[in-house]
Amino acid sequence: MVVAKQSPYEEFRLRRLEENKKRMEALNLPNLCQTLRLTSVKTSPMKKSNLAREKQLVVVRRSSRISNASSSSPVYKEVVVQRVHLPRRVSKGRDLSNRVYVSEEIREEAFSKAEKLQADLRNRFPSFVKSMLQSHVSGGFWLGLPVHFCRSELQKQDGVITLIDEEGEEFETVYLAKRTGLSGGWLGFAVSHNLVYGDALVFELVRPTVFKVYITRVKSSGESLKM
């Protein structure tokens, strides 16, 4: 049997393959390739859970409209919407017809008389003088008391404070400690005594929750103007 002689090129190629194989074995490359191949096949538990989670999200977020798009086309229909008319809120305005305006001079005169009346009480009990503003006698009907007096003489929590006028008639009011003033009940006192802007009142604390109230009124002369 005659064996065909290999060409020089073929001999060179085989020799190079043999040399490359020896280099790979020297560098342990075949084992490294086998290890990488096995690692790529295995999937870590974390990756598996991520894949499952991603798949679940895709399923949840799928739109039924998209899935049914191939089977049916959307139908657009004109719909008549009936509007609901809500009743408009009618705000009740303040009655300002009974407001009385006086000059600063007249207000100061009434306040001075009240201070003289307070002095005549000879400090029997703690007291203070309060000049009436529009918010005290018309519209708002809220009476703020001196902060220093409230902190030193009155109770620290909300409660009821009784006002006694000069005739001995009693009026219960709601005292708000944090706001240091009289709220509910003050309206009745102000209206019953026809208090107007500029009147000056002396509040005498005869008991822890009871005020004796003295009223000094502004002049009812031509200097006062009723609006």
HELIX and SHEET records of a PDB file:
HELIX    1   1 PRO A    8  LEU A   27  1                                  20    
HELIX    2   2 LEU A   29  VAL A   41  1                                  13    
HELIX    3   3 PRO A   45  VAL A   60  1                                  16    
HELIX    4   4 SER A   64  SER A   67  1                                   4    
HELIX    5   5 GLU A  104  ASP A  120  1                                  17    
HELIX    6   6 GLN A  134  VAL A  137  1                                   4    
HELIX    7   7 VAL A  147  GLU A  153  1                                   7    
HELIX    8   8 TRP A  186  SER A  192  1                                   7    
SHEET    1   A 2 VAL A 100  TYR A 101  0                                        
SHEET    2   A 2 LEU A 225  LYS A 226 -1                                        
SHEET    1   B 7 SER A 127  SER A 131  0                                        
SHEET    2   B 7 ALA A 200  ARG A 207 -1                                        
SHEET    3   B 7 VAL A 210  THR A 216 -1                                        
SHEET    4   B 7 GLY A 159  ILE A 164  1                                        
SHEET    5   B 7 GLU A 170  LEU A 176 -1                                        
SHEET    6   B 7 GLY A 181  LEU A 182 -1                                        
SHEET    7   B 7 LEU A 143  GLY A 144 -1                                        
END                                                                             
